[in-house]
Amino acid sequence: MQGKGLTAVETAAVLLGTFREAGYDERELTAVADRLETRMRRHREYTTAIGRADGDRFATAVLLGFPADRDDVVDTIVFGHEPPLAVCPDGVRALPVAGGLPLGYRDLAPGRPRMCRVPLKSDETLLVVTDGVTEARDAEGRFYPLVDQVRRAVARDPGLAAPARLVSFVRDGTLRHSGGHLADDTTAFAVRRTGAPVGEGHEGGRSPH
């Protein structure tokens, strides 16, 4: 999210509310993306109309969708955000997603954002972090080497790829690297798909986002 303070909180709340409604109503991840972009544009128009100076506000985002009839793929749409990482005992890989502009800039690239469907193994955890993690600096100004740190850690302890443990590792590593002094908002989110895909006879095959 661009900026800090109450205006950033307001924009985040607007987008989060839209996401919760769209994620429930829409079957396609691209439709969720469209509704977020529309809401961002309307929010910018509103703030401009009431004379606020933050009318150029934008937001970065990652959308993940797990198709109801597949258990071996994940759908992704990225809006100017750090790409998701797939973490498993065998290593770490960045998902080969298409990079899109942040929410609020569709006038610079008209049309729906590209969705990528990426293979995902059953033991892979998806890790999404904000740039507050990857741009955390140590006393010598060096960025936190997230991928290298996670790769080495799961090689030593494969159980670290579990979502809850992975988030704790990233949190502790970021704080340790920066000496506890974070210069930006920092978030780490991890999720792994569990359970079998929905069968054809199941009522309601909407993909969870």
Buried (B, 14 or more C-beta within 10 A) or exposed (E): BBEEEEBBEBBEEBBEEBBEEBBEEBBBBBBBBBBBBBBBBEBBEEBBEEEEEBBEBBBBBBBBBBBBEBBEBBBBBBBBBBBBBBBBEBBBBEBEBEEBBBBBBBEEEEEBBBBBEBEBEEBBBBBBBBBBBBBBBEEEEEEBEBBEBBBEBBEEEEEBBBBEBBBBBBBEBBBEBBEEEBEEEBEBBBBBBEEEBBEEEEEEBBBEB
